[in-house]
Amino acid sequence: MATEYTPNPDFPKQLIGKKVLLATESLGPVNGVSRTTGMLVDYLRSNGVNVATCAPFYKGQPINANESKPQRQPINPEYRLQGYPLPYNPDLTVAYPFRLGVVYQKTFNPDIIYLASPASVGFQFLIQLRQIDNPPPTFLNFQTDLSAYAEILFPKPLDDYGVYLLSIVQGYLFRAPCVRTIFYPSAYVRKYMERTGAPSHKMRQLGRGVDTELFNPGRRDEAYRKEIAPNGEIIFACICRIAPEKGFEFLANAARKLKESGLAFKLLIVGGNKNPAVMQEVKNYFKGLEEQVIFTGMLRGEALAHQYAAADVFLHCSITETFGLVVLESMASGVPVIARDEGGPSETVKHGQSGFLTPPHDLDAFVSHARRLATGSALRSEMAENARVQALNTTWDKINNQVALELAAVFDEQPAKTAQEKKVAGFYGTWANMAGVYFAVGIVWVFWFIAVIPMLACGLVHGFLTKTKVVKK
């Protein structure tokens, strides 16, 4: 039985009915990357493309998620990989080594492979695809700056080791012959990828979209604002995953300076982390600011949209964002943004129009702009309107259709393999291919011992030390 879909006149017809195997590091209610990937999956399926998904389990997901009906293979199969949760963010899982042939068996033999934010899953796909003859055309969407995370999360000298290792591995894998296109979100990311040796001619810039119906100024609730700011205080908001690399120490220092300046404000911090030690570490940054700071926990859907709309000014302090979807969601909600001028937000926020950009480590400039918007209602209203207009020109359909057109171009350049040809080739094709794939899996195990296990150990030690400090206090 075919999947029902609504015809879209702009959607490339060559792609309808094709099989896309989409693998990603996170798929579910986890973060901006998983939300972005989920929107693409829904868009392709709604336009008649068969999309199989492959992603690790995440904390809280039913353990029977891989159970499928024995009678027949689903049109859009979903396969979950086993792995180990990251100590500093249990929502994310590092996938254990796996064989790509098993993924094919559990999903289908694809016409195209799409790797979203390749890391523990995407890298394993690529290293195995390099070992087989005539692999499917493969597309990458580089959405997470692993190098920046390594610099922040690893102690010295492991941080330099992590950055070096990532550069070598990424450059090698991105040059794989099967890779057709590498999507990147900002010029900041392109420069990094070029330094690793990724082929420039294969790169295509791809932004992100925003749901302007869910995130809009109409969700502003004055009763709620009165509840959290009973004396008419200005309301700042920071919405993101609670983690050390998101710039919370910088935000806490900014909040202290705003308090010392005499500004009456409230700061909404919306987000969570299932590691209690990490949550406590971030909350400790805000000691002495309990009257100003409100932690709401993780929110989604309309509840999240209400938080955006309740704010007067959005404060974005992370400098590790390849795009920064929360910035665009804030702008769609009619809330101007102050962001550190580093990474994706540098290209999203129009300085002086939809918000302000400040030098990444200039705390005084950040605080000065925050005060300027907080005390200037006319300027704030003007920027809020500009931010909303800018967001209205960035819809998910426009963004995802760019991806669909790039995928469809494959079938214009070469005829698709017939079902019989795919059946004959199988996944391994020859004994040499099979040996190469098993060798690739062995290489992955080596990387687990020299890279992944040290990373997990650092996270566990950091969590233990943080927990010990909290208990002592």
MOJO-V125616 format. One record per residue. SS is DSSP state (2 for helix, 1 for strand, 0 for the rest). PHI is phi in radians with two decimals (* if undefined). PSI is psi as a letter, one per 40 degrees, with the letter a starting at -180 (NA if undefined). Layout:
# MOJO-V125616
ss->SS phi->PHI psi->PSI
ss->SS phi->PHI psi->PSI
This chain:
# MOJO-V125616
ss->0 phi->* psi->h
ss->0 phi->-1.32 psi->i
ss->0 phi->-1.30 psi->h
ss->0 phi->-1.33 psi->h
ss->0 phi->-2.61 psi->i
ss->0 phi->-1.65 psi->h
ss->0 phi->-1.04 psi->h
ss->0 phi->-2.10 psi->h
ss->0 phi->-1.08 psi->d
ss->0 phi->-1.53 psi->e
ss->0 phi->-1.38 psi->h
ss->0 phi->-1.15 psi->h
ss->2 phi->-1.15 psi->d
ss->2 phi->-1.06 psi->d
ss->2 phi->-1.56 psi->e
ss->0 phi->-1.13 psi->h
ss->0 phi->1.52 psi->e
ss->0 phi->-1.37 psi->i
ss->1 phi->-1.90 psi->h
ss->1 phi->-2.02 psi->h
ss->1 phi->-1.72 psi->h
ss->1 phi->-1.83 psi->h
ss->1 phi->-2.01 psi->h
ss->1 phi->-2.59 psi->i
ss->0 phi->-1.41 psi->d
ss->0 phi->-2.67 psi->h
ss->0 phi->-2.52 psi->h
ss->0 phi->2.59 psi->a
ss->0 phi->-1.36 psi->g
ss->0 phi->-1.98 psi->d
ss->0 phi->-2.76 psi->a
ss->2 phi->-1.10 psi->d
ss->2 phi->-1.13 psi->d
ss->2 phi->-1.18 psi->d
ss->2 phi->-1.14 psi->d
ss->2 phi->-1.07 psi->d
ss->2 phi->-1.12 psi->d
ss->2 phi->-1.06 psi->d
ss->2 phi->-1.12 psi->d
ss->2 phi->-1.16 psi->d
ss->2 phi->-1.01 psi->d
ss->2 phi->-1.08 psi->d
ss->2 phi->-1.13 psi->d
ss->2 phi->-1.12 psi->d
ss->2 phi->-1.10 psi->d
ss->2 phi->-1.20 psi->e
ss->0 phi->-1.90 psi->e
ss->0 phi->1.58 psi->e
ss->0 phi->-1.68 psi->h
ss->1 phi->-1.47 psi->h
ss->1 phi->-2.10 psi->h
ss->1 phi->-1.65 psi->i
ss->1 phi->-2.03 psi->i
ss->1 phi->-2.35 psi->h
ss->1 phi->-2.72 psi->i
ss->1 phi->-1.21 psi->i
ss->0 phi->-1.08 psi->i
ss->0 phi->-2.16 psi->i
ss->0 phi->-1.05 psi->h
ss->0 phi->1.69 psi->e
ss->0 phi->-1.38 psi->i
ss->0 phi->-1.00 psi->h
ss->0 phi->-1.27 psi->e
ss->0 phi->-1.66 psi->f
ss->0 phi->-1.11 psi->d
ss->0 phi->-1.56 psi->e
ss->0 phi->-1.23 psi->h
ss->0 phi->-2.17 psi->i
ss->0 phi->-1.15 psi->h
ss->0 phi->-1.24 psi->e
ss->0 phi->-1.17 psi->d
ss->0 phi->-2.79 psi->i
ss->0 phi->-1.38 psi->h
ss->0 phi->-1.11 psi->i
ss->0 phi->-1.15 psi->d
ss->0 phi->-2.10 psi->g
ss->0 phi->-1.19 psi->i
ss->1 phi->-2.20 psi->h
ss->1 phi->-2.21 psi->h
ss->1 phi->-1.88 psi->h
ss->1 phi->-1.71 psi->i
ss->0 phi->-1.35 psi->i
ss->1 phi->-3.03 psi->a
ss->1 phi->-2.10 psi->h
ss->1 phi->-1.12 psi->i
ss->1 phi->-1.17 psi->h
ss->0 phi->-1.02 psi->d
ss->0 phi->-1.51 psi->e
ss->1 phi->-2.74 psi->g
ss->1 phi->-1.11 psi->e
ss->1 phi->-1.15 psi->d
ss->1 phi->-1.82 psi->i
ss->1 phi->-2.19 psi->h
ss->1 phi->-1.50 psi->h
ss->1 phi->-1.24 psi->h
ss->0 phi->-1.15 psi->i
ss->0 phi->-0.98 psi->h
ss->0 phi->-2.45 psi->i
ss->0 phi->-1.71 psi->h
ss->2 phi->-1.13 psi->d
ss->2 phi->-1.04 psi->d
ss->2 phi->-1.16 psi->d
ss->2 phi->-1.07 psi->d
ss->2 phi->-1.03 psi->d
ss->2 phi->-1.10 psi->d
ss->2 phi->-1.43 psi->e
ss->0 phi->-2.08 psi->c
ss->0 phi->-2.91 psi->i
ss->0 phi->-1.46 psi->h
ss->0 phi->-1.49 psi->i
ss->0 phi->-1.44 psi->d
ss->1 phi->-2.48 psi->i
ss->1 phi->-2.00 psi->h
ss->1 phi->-2.18 psi->h
ss->1 phi->-1.91 psi->h
ss->1 phi->-1.61 psi->h
ss->0 phi->0.87 psi->f
ss->0 phi->-1.04 psi->h
ss->0 phi->-2.55 psi->b
ss->2 phi->-1.10 psi->d
ss->2 phi->-1.52 psi->d
ss->2 phi->-1.05 psi->d
ss->2 phi->-1.11 psi->d
ss->2 phi->-1.17 psi->d
ss->2 phi->-1.02 psi->d
ss->2 phi->-1.13 psi->d
ss->2 phi->-1.18 psi->d
ss->2 phi->-1.42 psi->d
ss->2 phi->-1.10 psi->d
ss->0 phi->-1.20 psi->e
ss->0 phi->-1.67 psi->e
ss->0 phi->-1.99 psi->i
ss->0 phi->-1.38 psi->h
ss->0 phi->0.87 psi->f
ss->0 phi->-1.19 psi->i
ss->0 phi->-1.11 psi->i
ss->1 phi->-0.97 psi->h
ss->1 phi->-2.11 psi->h
ss->1 phi->-2.08 psi->h
ss->1 phi->-2.02 psi->i
ss->1 phi->-2.17 psi->h
ss->1 phi->-1.45 psi->h
ss->0 phi->-2.11 psi->e
ss->1 phi->-2.22 psi->h
ss->0 phi->-1.48 psi->g
ss->2 phi->-1.10 psi->d
ss->2 phi->-1.09 psi->d
ss->2 phi->-1.12 psi->d
ss->2 phi->-1.10 psi->d
ss->2 phi->-1.08 psi->d
ss->2 phi->-1.12 psi->d
ss->2 phi->-1.45 psi->d
ss->2 phi->-1.55 psi->d
ss->0 phi->-1.60 psi->h
ss->0 phi->-1.30 psi->i
ss->0 phi->-1.25 psi->i
ss->0 phi->-1.63 psi->e
ss->2 phi->-1.13 psi->d
ss->2 phi->-1.13 psi->d
ss->2 phi->-1.13 psi->d
ss->2 phi->-1.09 psi->d
ss->2 phi->-1.11 psi->d
ss->2 phi->-1.09 psi->d
ss->2 phi->-1.10 psi->d
ss->2 phi->-1.10 psi->d
ss->2 phi->-1.08 psi->d
ss->2 phi->-1.06 psi->d
ss->2 phi->-1.13 psi->d
ss->2 phi->-1.16 psi->d
ss->2 phi->-1.09 psi->d
ss->2 phi->-1.04 psi->d
ss->2 phi->-1.11 psi->d
ss->2 phi->-1.28 psi->d
ss->2 phi->-1.19 psi->e
ss->0 phi->-1.56 psi->e
ss->0 phi->-1.01 psi->h
ss->0 phi->-1.01 psi->d
ss->0 phi->-1.29 psi->e
ss->1 phi->-1.27 psi->h
ss->1 phi->-1.61 psi->d
ss->1 phi->-2.48 psi->i
ss->1 phi->-2.06 psi->h
ss->1 phi->-1.39 psi->i
ss->1 phi->-2.40 psi->i
ss->0 phi->-1.54 psi->d
ss->0 phi->-2.74 psi->i
ss->2 phi->-1.06 psi->d
ss->2 phi->-0.99 psi->d
ss->2 phi->-1.29 psi->d
ss->2 phi->-1.00 psi->d
ss->2 phi->-1.05 psi->d
ss->2 phi->-1.10 psi->d
ss->2 phi->-1.16 psi->d
ss->2 phi->-1.12 psi->d
ss->2 phi->-1.14 psi->d
ss->2 phi->-1.36 psi->e
ss->0 phi->1.79 psi->e
ss->0 phi->-1.12 psi->h
ss->0 phi->-1.15 psi->h
ss->2 phi->-1.08 psi->d
ss->2 phi->-1.23 psi->e
ss->2 phi->-1.68 psi->e
ss->1 phi->-1.53 psi->h
ss->1 phi->-2.38 psi->h
ss->1 phi->-1.32 psi->h
ss->0 phi->-2.47 psi->h
ss->0 phi->-1.41 psi->a
ss->0 phi->-2.22 psi->i
ss->0 phi->-1.74 psi->i
ss->0 phi->-2.54 psi->i
ss->0 phi->-1.46 psi->g
ss->0 phi->-1.34 psi->e
ss->0 phi->-1.48 psi->d
ss->0 phi->-1.22 psi->d
ss->0 phi->-1.75 psi->h
ss->0 phi->-2.67 psi->i
ss->2 phi->-1.08 psi->d
ss->2 phi->-1.13 psi->e
ss->2 phi->-1.52 psi->e
ss->0 phi->-1.12 psi->h
ss->0 phi->-2.01 psi->h
ss->2 phi->-1.14 psi->d
ss->2 phi->-1.12 psi->d
ss->2 phi->-1.18 psi->d
ss->2 phi->-1.05 psi->d
ss->2 phi->-1.16 psi->d
ss->2 phi->-1.20 psi->d
ss->2 phi->-1.58 psi->d
ss->0 phi->-2.31 psi->g
ss->0 phi->-1.10 psi->d
ss->0 phi->-1.83 psi->f
ss->0 phi->1.32 psi->f
ss->0 phi->-1.06 psi->i
ss->1 phi->-1.21 psi->i
ss->1 phi->-1.99 psi->h
ss->1 phi->-1.66 psi->i
ss->1 phi->-2.38 psi->i
ss->1 phi->-2.32 psi->h
ss->1 phi->-2.17 psi->h
ss->0 phi->-3.08 psi->i
ss->0 phi->-1.13 psi->h
ss->0 phi->-1.38 psi->h
ss->0 phi->-2.78 psi->i
ss->2 phi->-1.00 psi->d
ss->2 phi->-1.33 psi->e
ss->2 phi->-1.53 psi->e
ss->0 phi->1.44 psi->f
ss->2 phi->-1.24 psi->d
ss->2 phi->-1.13 psi->d
ss->2 phi->-1.08 psi->d
ss->2 phi->-1.08 psi->d
ss->2 phi->-1.10 psi->d
ss->2 phi->-1.14 psi->d
ss->2 phi->-1.14 psi->d
ss->2 phi->-1.10 psi->d
ss->2 phi->-1.09 psi->d
ss->2 phi->-1.15 psi->d
ss->2 phi->-1.15 psi->d
ss->2 phi->-1.15 psi->d
ss->2 phi->-1.12 psi->d
ss->0 phi->-1.33 psi->e
ss->0 phi->1.62 psi->e
ss->0 phi->-1.23 psi->h
ss->0 phi->-1.53 psi->h
ss->1 phi->-2.62 psi->i
ss->1 phi->-2.17 psi->i
ss->1 phi->-2.12 psi->h
ss->1 phi->-1.51 psi->h
ss->1 phi->-1.98 psi->h
ss->1 phi->-1.93 psi->h
ss->0 phi->2.68 psi->i
ss->0 phi->-2.70 psi->i
ss->0 phi->-2.73 psi->h
ss->0 phi->-1.36 psi->e
ss->0 phi->-1.66 psi->h
ss->2 phi->-1.03 psi->d
ss->2 phi->-1.13 psi->d
ss->2 phi->-1.17 psi->d
ss->2 phi->-1.02 psi->d
ss->2 phi->-1.21 psi->d
ss->2 phi->-1.04 psi->d
ss->2 phi->-1.19 psi->d
ss->2 phi->-1.09 psi->d
ss->2 phi->-1.11 psi->d
ss->0 phi->-1.05 psi->d
ss->0 phi->-1.78 psi->f
ss->0 phi->-1.02 psi->h
ss->0 phi->1.55 psi->e
ss->0 phi->-2.05 psi->f
ss->0 phi->-1.06 psi->d
ss->0 phi->-1.29 psi->d
ss->0 phi->-1.69 psi->d
ss->1 phi->-1.77 psi->h
ss->1 phi->-2.17 psi->h
ss->1 phi->-1.62 psi->h
ss->1 phi->-1.64 psi->e
ss->1 phi->1.47 psi->a
ss->0 phi->-1.30 psi->h
ss->0 phi->-2.29 psi->i
ss->0 phi->-2.46 psi->i
ss->2 phi->1.06 psi->b
ss->2 phi->-1.12 psi->d
ss->2 phi->-1.07 psi->d
ss->2 phi->-1.18 psi->d
ss->2 phi->-1.06 psi->d
ss->2 phi->-1.13 psi->d
ss->2 phi->-1.17 psi->d
ss->2 phi->-0.99 psi->d
ss->2 phi->-1.19 psi->d
ss->2 phi->-1.27 psi->e
ss->0 phi->-1.43 psi->i
ss->0 phi->-1.68 psi->d
ss->1 phi->-2.48 psi->h
ss->1 phi->-1.78 psi->h
ss->1 phi->-1.89 psi->h
ss->1 phi->-2.02 psi->h
ss->0 phi->-1.94 psi->e
ss->0 phi->-1.32 psi->i
ss->0 phi->-2.08 psi->f
ss->0 phi->-2.00 psi->e
ss->1 phi->-1.47 psi->h
ss->0 phi->-1.34 psi->d
ss->0 phi->-2.37 psi->c
ss->0 phi->1.62 psi->g
ss->2 phi->-1.05 psi->d
ss->2 phi->-1.09 psi->d
ss->2 phi->-1.12 psi->d
ss->2 phi->-1.19 psi->d
ss->2 phi->-1.14 psi->d
ss->2 phi->-1.12 psi->d
ss->2 phi->-1.10 psi->d
ss->2 phi->-1.10 psi->d
ss->0 phi->-1.43 psi->e
ss->0 phi->1.33 psi->f
ss->0 phi->-2.13 psi->h
ss->1 phi->-1.16 psi->i
ss->1 phi->-2.08 psi->h
ss->1 phi->-1.98 psi->h
ss->1 phi->-2.34 psi->i
ss->1 phi->-1.32 psi->h
ss->0 phi->-1.35 psi->g
ss->0 phi->-2.70 psi->h
ss->0 phi->1.40 psi->a
ss->0 phi->-1.00 psi->d
ss->2 phi->-1.00 psi->d
ss->2 phi->-1.06 psi->d
ss->2 phi->-1.74 psi->e
ss->2 phi->-1.60 psi->d
ss->0 phi->-1.39 psi->h
ss->0 phi->-1.59 psi->h
ss->1 phi->-0.98 psi->h
ss->0 phi->1.48 psi->e
ss->0 phi->-2.05 psi->c
ss->0 phi->-1.81 psi->e
ss->1 phi->2.83 psi->a
ss->1 phi->-2.28 psi->i
ss->1 phi->-1.95 psi->h
ss->1 phi->-2.15 psi->i
ss->0 phi->-0.91 psi->h
ss->0 phi->-0.88 psi->d
ss->0 phi->-2.01 psi->e
ss->0 phi->-1.66 psi->g
ss->2 phi->-1.10 psi->d
ss->2 phi->-1.09 psi->d
ss->2 phi->-1.15 psi->d
ss->2 phi->-1.05 psi->d
ss->2 phi->-1.13 psi->d
ss->2 phi->-1.06 psi->d
ss->2 phi->-1.19 psi->d
ss->2 phi->-1.09 psi->d
ss->2 phi->-1.15 psi->d
ss->2 phi->-1.06 psi->d
ss->2 phi->-1.27 psi->d
ss->2 phi->-1.14 psi->d
ss->2 phi->-1.73 psi->e
ss->0 phi->-1.90 psi->g
ss->2 phi->-1.13 psi->d
ss->2 phi->-1.17 psi->d
ss->2 phi->-1.11 psi->d
ss->2 phi->-1.10 psi->d
ss->2 phi->-1.14 psi->d
ss->2 phi->-1.11 psi->d
ss->2 phi->-1.20 psi->d
ss->2 phi->-1.08 psi->d
ss->2 phi->-1.16 psi->d
ss->2 phi->-1.08 psi->d
ss->2 phi->-1.11 psi->d
ss->2 phi->-1.12 psi->d
ss->2 phi->-1.08 psi->d
ss->2 phi->-1.08 psi->d
ss->2 phi->-1.17 psi->d
ss->2 phi->-1.11 psi->d
ss->0 phi->-1.55 psi->e
ss->0 phi->-2.23 psi->g
ss->0 phi->-1.76 psi->i
ss->2 phi->-1.12 psi->d
ss->2 phi->-1.05 psi->d
ss->2 phi->-1.13 psi->d
ss->2 phi->-1.15 psi->d
ss->2 phi->-1.21 psi->d
ss->2 phi->-1.19 psi->d
ss->2 phi->-1.06 psi->d
ss->2 phi->-1.12 psi->d
ss->2 phi->-1.03 psi->d
ss->2 phi->-1.12 psi->d
ss->2 phi->-1.18 psi->d
ss->2 phi->-1.13 psi->d
ss->2 phi->-1.14 psi->d
ss->2 phi->-1.04 psi->d
ss->2 phi->-1.02 psi->d
ss->2 phi->-1.43 psi->e
ss->2 phi->-1.37 psi->d
ss->2 phi->-1.54 psi->d
ss->0 phi->-2.59 psi->i
ss->0 phi->-1.19 psi->i
ss->0 phi->-1.23 psi->i
ss->0 phi->-1.19 psi->i
ss->0 phi->-1.32 psi->i
ss->2 phi->-1.05 psi->d
ss->2 phi->-1.16 psi->d
ss->2 phi->-1.09 psi->d
ss->2 phi->-1.12 psi->d
ss->2 phi->-1.14 psi->d
ss->2 phi->-1.16 psi->d
ss->2 phi->-1.22 psi->d
ss->0 phi->1.06 psi->a
ss->0 phi->-1.54 psi->d
ss->0 phi->-1.39 psi->d
ss->0 phi->1.33 psi->c
ss->0 phi->-2.23 psi->i
ss->2 phi->-1.10 psi->d
ss->2 phi->-1.12 psi->d
ss->2 phi->-1.09 psi->d
ss->2 phi->-1.07 psi->d
ss->2 phi->-1.10 psi->d
ss->2 phi->-1.10 psi->d
ss->2 phi->-1.15 psi->d
ss->2 phi->-1.13 psi->d
ss->2 phi->-1.11 psi->d
ss->2 phi->-1.09 psi->d
ss->2 phi->-1.10 psi->d
ss->2 phi->-1.09 psi->d
ss->2 phi->-1.07 psi->d
ss->2 phi->-1.08 psi->d
ss->2 phi->-1.08 psi->d
ss->2 phi->-1.05 psi->d
ss->2 phi->-1.15 psi->d
ss->2 phi->-1.06 psi->d
ss->2 phi->-1.33 psi->d
ss->2 phi->-1.67 psi->e
ss->2 phi->-2.31 psi->d
ss->2 phi->-1.22 psi->d
ss->2 phi->-1.08 psi->d
ss->2 phi->-1.04 psi->d
ss->2 phi->-1.11 psi->d
ss->2 phi->-1.11 psi->d
ss->2 phi->-1.09 psi->d
ss->2 phi->-1.06 psi->d
ss->2 phi->-1.13 psi->d
ss->2 phi->-1.17 psi->d
ss->2 phi->-1.13 psi->d
ss->2 phi->-1.06 psi->d
ss->2 phi->-1.13 psi->d
ss->2 phi->-1.12 psi->d
ss->2 phi->-1.14 psi->d
ss->2 phi->-1.12 psi->d
ss->2 phi->-1.11 psi->d
ss->2 phi->-1.13 psi->d
ss->2 phi->-1.10 psi->d
ss->2 phi->-1.11 psi->d
ss->2 phi->-1.12 psi->d
ss->2 phi->-1.12 psi->d
ss->0 phi->-1.24 psi->NA
